[in-house]
Amino acid sequence: MITSDILADSQKYLMNTYNRQPIVLVKGRGTRVYDSDGREYLDFVGGVAVNNLGHCPSRVVVALQKQAQRLMHVSNHFHIEPQINLARMLVNNSFADKAFLCNTGTEAIEAAIKLARRYSREVLKQDRYEFITMRGSFHGRTFGALSATAQEKLHKGFEPILPGFRYVPFNDIAQVEIAVNERTCAVLVEPILGEGGVVVPTRGYLKALRKLCDKHGLLLVLDEIQTGMGRTGRLFAYEHEGITPDVVALAKGLGAGMPIGCLLATDKVAQAFTPGSHGTTFGGNPLACAAAIAAMEALLEDNIIIQSVEELGKYFVDGLEDLRGKYPFIKQVRGKGLLVGLELDFDGREIVAACLREGFLINCTADTVLRFMPPLIITREEIDALVNTLDDIFKKR
Ligand SMILES: Cc1ncc(COP(=O)(O)O)c(C=O)c1O
């Protein structure tokens, strides 16, 4: 089938929920993907922070092949080792005591909302259910996560959203303090706003939130769906501030390309879930778990990947800062590790399109922020190639 026919069928048969680029991707290896016309692209989108180990990492492919030949699915009415092994790995490498496995980020957030409410009702025996969440946040598209997402433009047409969410400005502790009331049960926050434009809070923000939560008896729930699994130069972004959260939501990079989500929690909080209180048919699917185990093994054994992220991110930001010195329309460069943003004073879509023409996949979020989330195995030379291409594109503007 020729590319134009595939694109026509895409429009004909798929619901119109994405602003897709006009290419059809058919293959990926490492940091590169290939389209239906055989063109190669250097991938700085990384499946939106999913392909942390690059495309089709051999260790994950082999694990999937092996698992597919043994067992692809059984009901959660039975025990399976891949789930237990993954949960053990996550617990041993985090603050958590227990894991709940699901399929996506939004589902991990739904689990977080339900767990926090049930913990308040069933364990603390208090009628608390409200979450404080941050303006510009993004937590997912299902109703709980959408209601937690403090961006009215995403609620439009879906109202009424769920009650029980109070929005405050990001990176403003005083406003959180004001928003706390006798109904509040938790604060939900991304360590870095991802979809909201790669907004990095001031150092000490998470620590101050931890303190505030302790003072008022609230749970600190972190959405590490985008920042987790090595993206910021630590396995989890909360490690940068040396804090202990109560609950953390994961997805994206966890499965290295296989759909999987996870909610981590301390024993104290996790006890609120009991048989029948929550669940999902596919959560902890053997294939997804096998992929996640292999991906975590690669990240942890080869600690070099995570260690190099901070240094590569700094190198990347330095390159982009040089561009900012040259082009006044670049407002700010920001990020942590390999979650990097460049804010323009105009709509970034034309730059995304120009990069595509030059063989680079990049993303634009919050209208004006070019966002880069390459595989963590990206090289300095590949970063140089993108920065030079952006320079050429900006020059012509
Ligand atoms: C911080 C954050 N939370 C939640 C989600 C939702 O994850 P999913 O798309 O897997 O439902 C995303 C997705 O972009 C995200 O970036």
The ligand as an SDF file (V2000), in Angstrom:
LIG
                    3D

 16 16  0  0  0  0  0  0  0  0999 V2000
    2.4310   13.1700   33.7670 C   0  0  0  0  0  0  0  0  0  0  0  0
    1.4450   12.3020   33.0470 C   0  0  0  0  0  0  0  0  0  0  0  0
    0.4750   11.7150   33.7320 N   0  0  0  0  0  0  0  0  0  0  0  0
   -0.4330   10.9140   33.1330 C   0  0  0  0  0  0  0  0  0  0  0  0
   -0.3950   10.6840   31.7760 C   0  0  0  0  0  0  0  0  0  0  0  0
   -1.4160    9.7850   31.1380 C   0  0  0  0  0  0  0  0  0  0  0  0
   -0.8070    8.6030   30.7350 O   0  0  0  0  0  0  0  0  0  0  0  0
   -1.5240    7.6660   29.6260 P   0  0  0  0  0  0  0  0  0  0  0  0
   -1.5120    8.4270   28.3570 O   0  0  0  0  0  0  0  0  0  0  0  0
   -0.6700    6.4210   29.5930 O   0  0  0  0  0  0  0  0  0  0  0  0
   -2.8840    7.3880   30.1120 O   0  0  0  0  0  0  0  0  0  0  0  0
    0.5910   11.3040   31.0130 C   0  0  0  0  0  0  0  0  0  0  0  0
    0.6250   11.1250   29.5470 C   0  0  0  0  0  0  0  0  0  0  0  0
    1.1450   11.9310   28.8180 O   0  0  0  0  0  0  0  0  0  0  0  0
    1.5370   12.1350   31.6660 C   0  0  0  0  0  0  0  0  0  0  0  0
    2.5050   12.7370   30.9720 O   0  0  0  0  0  0  0  0  0  0  0  0
  1  2  1  0
  2  3  1  0
  2 15  2  0
  3  4  2  0
  4  5  1  0
  5  6  1  0
  5 12  2  0
  6  7  1  0
  7  8  1  0
  8  9  2  0
  8 10  1  0
  8 11  1  0
 12 13  1  0
 12 15  1  0
 13 14  2  0
 15 16  1  0
M  END
$$$$
